[in-house]
Amino acid sequence: MEALRRQRIKDLLLSDSFGSKVTVNGWVRTKRGNKNIAFIALNDGSVIHNIQVVVNVPEFDEELLKLVTTGSCISVTGTLEQSQGQGQSVEIHAGSISIYGSADTEAYPLQKKGHTLEFIREIAHLRPRTNTFGAVLRIRHAMAFAIHKYFNDHGFYYIHAPIITGSDAEGAGEMFRVTVLDPLAPPLNEDGTINYKEDFFGKETKLTVSGQLEAELAALALGLVYTFGPTFRAENSNTPRHLAEFWMIEPEMAFYDIHDDMDLAEDMLKYLIRYALENCSDDLEFLQKMYDNELINRLNSVLVDHFIRLDYTEAINILSASGTNFEFPVKWGIDLQSEHERYLVEKHFKQPVMISNYPKEIKAFYMKMNDDGRTVRALDVLFPRIGEIIGGSQREDNYDKLLARINELNIPEKDVWWYLDTRKFGSAPHSGFGLGFERLILFVTGMSNIRDVIPFPRTPKNAEF
């Protein structure tokens, strides 16, 4: 007799095929009962909810049922029935149970409920089995899919930017080196510096902090492109907002000015949040109940009005007049800190804010200069609880101005000659931005620590898996 095809719990919970034979596989969340009847809460990761398996204990081998413990993996074949209990509409009356993998009740660290996020962070190899991280990972998947769908539906082409690079797009210098040279005895130049000509790529290479510069090259041929991949920063920062490995979404658009850039950023963010509300409702309701009772209202509030748009100078004036004693004093020319950003979003405007036209001294070399010679056409999108979620700009498309800025910042021309070339041959106005994927997931899930929205966080002194 042919075995029944396994069905997902997500689908069975919506089924009304009562009396039909079904097979489910999954991990035991709880087991309770007595010598006559047992109730198993089974979850297969397809949905936040468990399905209840009802076991007529005398019909099963006693030793087999002893192996059905919290954390064990089992397969159940039985009859789908309408549930008489509260909390679920369907249940499975077990006909047979198979054990795939047992779990020692004394050793399994998720045996009990109520563990702190800090504790669960220490067992990242098991935390996807918790309700919290199952919900976060399903939402993360949905957001990744929605990003690709949004750009595909809007005529963008997906570009795979290199992870290994010879350039520093941000000029930050906090990059991981990629090398095959002997760390104890590297080849040296006459002046004692490392001779990278002997290295694998014949030059010094590092892990990328951004795919933007490469995306610009593609945009100046294909028009509308985006990258979506891992980026890296060797910043020794142990805060709830920083990771050493994180994912970035970076669209680049030929013939877009800064205003077109703003329009796209707002439209994309609203699309993603709407997608989450429409497709992740069960997981969002769970996270709201457990961590953030304003989560769904906050997500909906982003969709109501247009984002506030203002110049950096206007933002500084608002902050200066606020009467707030900020930790970082406010004056024209500073790089806005999280406390400044959140004041504007959460207290002054009480909705998302887009700030543009920043002082050139605090922004990257590739941003287009305004006519005043003091500011560049930069763009930041600020969200409640998060602060900056998007950073972007109109790119400098004039060769002479770009070269002058590169020289002003002492960036070696030999490292960016290829970038300059695009301004020699058919240059065009273009713009783009970067969306930090983990910051988006922080906002959508209501979680408070960025380490809890990526499957395996990479932070200082932490690369266990």
C-alpha positions in Angstrom: 0.0 0.0 0.0 1.4 3.4 -1.0 2.3 5.6 2.0 0.3 8.8 2.5 2.0 11.9 1.3 3.1 14.2 4.1 0.9 17.3 4.5 1.9 20.6 6.1 0.3 21.6 9.3 -0.4 25.0 7.9 -2.6 23.4 5.3 -4.3 21.0 7.6 -5.3 23.7 10.1 -7.3 25.2 7.3 -8.8 21.9 6.1 -12.3 20.7 6.6 -11.7 17.2 5.2 -12.8 15.5 8.4 -12.5 11.8 8.4 -9.7 11.7 5.9 -6.4 9.9 6.5 -3.4 12.3 6.9 0.3 12.1 7.7 2.3 14.9 9.4 5.9 15.1 10.4 7.2 17.6 12.9 8.8 18.4 16.3 7.0 17.9 19.6 6.4 21.1 21.4 4.5 19.6 24.4 3.0 16.3 25.5 0.4 15.9 28.2 -2.2 13.4 29.3 -2.7 10.3 31.5 -2.6 6.5 31.1 -5.6 6.6 28.8 -5.2 9.5 26.5 -2.3 11.8 25.5 -2.3 15.1 23.7 0.8 16.0 21.6 1.3 19.6 20.3 3.2 19.1 17.0 4.8 21.8 14.9 6.6 21.5 11.5 7.7 25.1 11.0 5.1 25.9 8.3 3.0 28.1 10.7 3.2 29.5 14.2 0.4 27.3 15.4 0.7 23.6 16.5 -1.7 20.9 15.5 -3.0 18.7 18.3 -2.5 15.0 18.0 -4.8 12.8 20.2 -3.3 9.5 21.2 -5.4 6.6 22.6 -2.6 5.4 24.9 -3.6 1.7 25.4 -3.4 1.3 21.6 0.3 2.2 21.4 3.6 0.6 22.6 4.5 2.1 26.0 8.2 2.3 25.2 7.5 4.1 21.9 5.4 6.7 23.7 8.2 7.3 26.2 10.3 8.5 23.3 7.7 11.2 22.3 9.2 14.0 24.4 9.5 17.8 23.9 12.0 18.3 21.1 11.7 14.9 19.6 10.9 14.5 15.9 8.0 12.2 14.9 5.7 11.2 12.1 2.0 10.7 12.7 -0.6 9.1 10.5 -4.2 9.3 11.6 -7.6 10.7 11.0 -8.3 14.4 10.7 -11.2 15.3 13.0 -13.0 18.5 14.0 -11.6 19.5 17.4 -13.9 19.7 20.4 -11.4 21.6 22.5 -10.7 25.3 22.6 -7.8 26.9 20.7 -7.9 24.7 17.5 -10.5 23.8 14.9 -8.9 20.5 13.8 -6.9 17.7 15.4 -5.5 14.4 14.4 -6.5 11.1 16.0 -3.3 9.1 15.8 -3.3 5.7 14.2 0.4 5.2 14.1 3.5 7.1 15.3 7.1 6.8 14.1 10.1 8.3 15.9 12.6 10.1 13.6 14.8 11.4 16.4 14.4 11.4 20.2 15.4 14.3 22.5 16.8 13.7 26.0 14.4 15.5 28.4 17.3 16.2 30.8 19.6 17.7 28.1 17.3 19.5 25.7 17.7 23.2 26.5 14.3 24.2 25.2 12.4 21.8 27.5 10.8 24.6 29.4 9.0 27.8 28.4 9.9 31.3 29.3 13.6 31.4 28.3 15.0 34.9 27.8 16.2 36.1 24.4 19.7 36.4 25.8 19.7 32.7 26.8 18.2 31.6 23.4 20.9 33.7 21.6 23.5 31.4 23.2 22.0 28.4 21.5 21.4 29.8 18.0 21.6 26.4 16.5 18.3 25.5 18.2 16.5 28.8 18.4 14.6 28.4 15.1 12.6 25.8 17.0 11.1 28.4 19.3 7.9 30.2 18.4 9.7 33.5 18.4 12.4 32.7 16.0 10.2 30.6 13.8 8.0 33.7 13.4 10.9 36.0 12.7 12.4 33.6 10.1 9.1 33.2 8.3 8.7 37.0 8.2 12.3 37.4 7.0 11.6 35.0 4.1 8.4 36.8 3.2 10.2 40.2 3.1 13.0 38.8 1.0 10.5 37.4 -1.5 8.5 40.7 -1.5 11.7 42.6 -2.2 12.4 40.5 -5.3 8.8 40.7 -6.4 8.6 44.5 -6.0 11.7 45.1 -8.1 10.8 42.5 -10.7 7.3 44.0 -11.1 8.7 47.4 -11.5 11.1 46.5 -14.3 14.4 46.2 -12.3 17.1 43.7 -13.0 18.8 41.7 -10.2 22.6 42.2 -10.2 25.0 40.0 -8.2 27.6 42.4 -6.9 30.9 40.9 -5.8 31.5 40.0 -2.2 35.3 40.2 -2.6 36.3 43.7 -3.6 39.4 45.9 -4.0 37.5 49.1 -3.2 36.0 50.7 -0.1 32.6 52.1 -1.2 31.9 53.9 2.0 35.4 55.1 2.8 35.1 53.8 6.3 38.1 51.6 6.3 36.5 49.0 8.6 36.7 46.1 6.3 37.7 42.4 6.6 40.8 41.5 4.6 40.7 38.5 2.2 44.1 36.9 1.7 45.9 33.6 1.3 49.2 35.1 2.5 50.9 33.5 5.5 49.9 35.7 8.4 53.2 34.8 10.2 55.5 35.5 7.3 53.9 37.5 4.5 56.0 38.7 1.6 57.2 42.2 2.2 58.2 45.2 0.1 61.5 47.0 0.7 59.7 49.5 3.0 58.4 46.7 5.2 54.8 46.8 4.0 53.0 43.7 2.8 53.5 42.9 -0.8 50.0 42.1 -2.0 51.2 41.5 -5.5 52.1 38.1 -4.2 48.5 37.5 -2.9 45.8 35.5 -4.7 44.3 38.4 -6.6 47.6 40.3 -7.0 46.3 43.2 -4.9 44.8 43.9 -1.5 41.2 42.6 -1.3 38.5 42.8 1.3 34.9 41.8 2.0 32.5 44.3 0.6 30.6 46.9 2.7 28.3 47.7 -0.2 27.4 46.6 -3.7 26.5 50.1 -4.7 29.4 51.1 -6.9 29.1 47.9 -9.0 25.3 48.4 -9.2 25.9 51.9 -10.6 28.0 50.4 -13.5 25.1 48.1 -14.4 22.5 50.9 -14.0 24.4 52.9 -16.6 23.6 50.1 -19.1 20.4 48.4 -18.0 18.6 51.4 -16.5 17.0 49.9 -13.4 19.0 47.4 -11.3 19.2 46.3 -7.7 21.5 44.1 -5.6 20.5 42.1 -2.6 23.3 40.3 -0.8 25.5 40.1 2.3 27.8 42.9 3.3 30.5 43.1 6.0 31.9 45.6 8.4 34.7 45.1 10.8 33.4 47.5 13.4 34.1 46.5 17.0 30.6 47.5 18.2 28.5 45.5 20.6 25.2 47.3 20.3 21.6 46.1 19.6 21.9 47.8 16.2 25.2 46.5 14.7 26.3 43.3 13.0 29.6 42.4 11.3 27.7 40.5 8.6 24.4 42.0 7.3 22.3 42.1 4.2 21.7 45.1 2.0 19.2 45.9 -0.8 20.7 48.5 -3.1 18.7 49.7 -6.1 20.4 52.0 -8.7 18.3 53.9 -11.2 19.5 55.7 -14.4 17.7 59.0 -15.1 16.4 59.3 -11.5 17.0 62.5 -9.5 16.8 62.8 -5.8 13.1 63.3 -5.8 12.5 60.2 -7.9 14.8 58.4 -5.4 12.6 59.5 -2.5 9.4 58.4 -4.4 10.8 55.0 -4.9 12.1 54.6 -1.4 8.7 55.5 0.1 6.7 53.3 -2.3 8.9 50.3 -1.8 8.8 50.5 2.0 5.0 50.8 2.0 4.8 47.9 -0.4 6.9 45.7 1.9 5.0 46.6 5.1 1.7 46.1 3.3 2.9 42.7 2.1 3.9 41.7 5.7 0.5 42.7 7.1 -1.3 40.8 4.3 0.8 37.6 4.4 2.3 37.3 7.9 -0.7 38.0 10.1 -0.4 35.0 12.4 3.3 35.6 13.1 2.8 39.3 13.5 -0.1 38.7 16.0 2.2 36.4 18.0 5.0 38.9 18.1 2.6 41.6 19.1 1.3 39.6 21.9 4.7 38.6 23.2 7.0 41.6 22.6 5.3 44.7 21.2 1.6 45.4 21.8 1.8 48.4 19.3 3.4 46.4 16.5 0.5 46.1 14.1 -0.8 49.6 14.7 2.7 51.0 14.0 3.0 49.0 10.8 -0.4 50.3 9.7 0.4 53.9 10.6 3.3 53.9 8.1 0.8 53.3 5.3 -1.6 56.2 6.1 0.2 59.4 5.1 3.1 60.4 2.8 6.4 60.5 4.6 7.5 63.9 5.8 10.2 65.5 3.6 12.5 68.2 4.8 16.1 69.5 4.3 18.8 68.7 6.8 19.0 72.4 7.7 15.3 72.4 8.6 15.8 69.3 10.7 18.7 71.0 12.6 16.5 74.0 13.3 13.7 71.8 14.6 16.1 69.9 16.9 17.8 73.2 18.1 14.4 74.7 19.0 13.1 71.5 20.7 14.5 72.4 24.2 15.7 68.8 24.5 19.0 68.1 26.2 20.5 65.7 23.7 23.5 63.6 24.6 25.1 64.8 21.3 24.8 68.6 21.0 23.0 69.9 17.9 24.6 72.2 15.4 24.7 72.6 11.6 27.3 70.2 10.2 26.9 67.3 12.6 26.0 63.8 11.5 22.6 63.1 13.0 22.6 60.5 15.8 19.9 58.0 16.6 18.5 60.2 19.4 18.1 63.1 16.9 16.5 60.9 14.3 14.0 59.3 16.7 13.1 62.7 18.2 12.1 63.9 14.7 10.1 60.7 13.9 8.6 59.8 17.3 8.0 63.1 19.0 8.0 66.0 16.5 6.3 64.6 13.3 5.1 61.2 14.7 5.5 59.6 11.3 8.4 58.5 9.0 10.7 61.3 7.8 12.9 61.7 4.8 15.8 64.1 5.2 17.8 65.4 2.2 20.6 67.8 1.3 23.2 67.0 4.0 26.6 68.8 4.5 29.1 67.3 2.0 31.7 66.8 4.8 29.6 64.0 6.5 28.7 62.2 3.3 30.4 59.9 0.8 32.4 61.1 -2.2 30.0 59.9 -4.8 27.0 62.1 -3.8 26.1 64.9 -6.2 27.0 68.4 -5.1 24.3 71.0 -4.8 24.7 74.5 -6.3 25.5 75.9 -2.9 28.8 74.0 -2.8 28.1 73.1 0.9 25.6 70.3 0.6 25.0 67.1 -1.4 21.8 65.5 -2.6 21.8 62.8 0.1 18.7 61.1 1.4 18.0 59.3 4.7 14.7 57.7 5.6 13.9 57.6 9.3 11.5 55.2 11.0 10.1 55.0 14.5 12.1 52.9 16.9 14.8 52.3 14.2 16.1 55.7 13.1 17.8 55.5 9.8 16.4 52.6 7.7 17.5 53.8 4.2 20.4 55.9 3.1 20.9 57.1 -0.5 21.6 59.9 -2.8 21.6 61.3 -6.3 25.1 60.2 -7.6 27.6 62.7 -9.0 27.5 62.2 -12.7 30.0 65.0 -13.7 33.5 63.6 -14.2 35.4 66.8 -13.2 33.4 67.3 -10.0 33.7 63.6 -9.0 37.4 63.6 -9.6 37.8 66.8 -7.6 35.9 65.2 -4.7 38.0 62.0 -4.9 41.2 64.0 -4.8 39.9 66.2 -1.9 39.3 63.0 0.2 42.7 61.5 -0.9 41.1 58.5 -2.4 43.7 56.8 -4.7 42.5 57.2 -8.4 44.0 53.7 -9.1 41.4 52.2 -6.9 38.4 53.8 -8.5 39.5 54.4 -12.2 36.8 52.1 -13.4 34.1 54.1 -11.5 35.5 57.3 -13.0 35.4 55.8 -16.5 31.6 55.6 -16.4 31.5 59.4 -16.1 33.8 59.7 -19.2 31.7 57.5 -21.5 28.0 58.4 -21.7 27.5 59.6 -18.2 23.9 60.0 -17.1 22.0 61.4 -14.1 21.3 58.5 -11.7 20.3 57.8 -8.1 20.1 55.0 -5.6 19.8 54.0 -2.0 20.6 51.2 0.4 18.0 49.5 2.7 19.5 47.5 5.6 17.5 44.3 5.5 17.9 43.5 9.2 16.7 47.0 10.2 13.7 46.4 8.0 13.1 43.1 9.8 13.5 44.8 13.2 10.8 47.3 12.3 8.4 44.7 10.9 8.8 42.2 13.8 9.0 44.6 16.7 12.1 42.9 18.0 14.6 45.1 19.8 18.0 43.5 19.1 19.3 43.1 15.5 20.9 39.8 16.5 17.5 38.4 16.8 16.4 39.0 13.2 19.2 37.1 11.4 19.6 33.4 11.6 23.3 33.3 12.7 24.5 36.7 13.9 28.1 37.6 13.4 29.4 40.1 16.0 32.7 40.7 17.8 34.0 37.5 19.3 31.0 35.5 18.0 31.2 33.3 14.9 30.2 29.9 16.4 28.5 28.3 13.5 
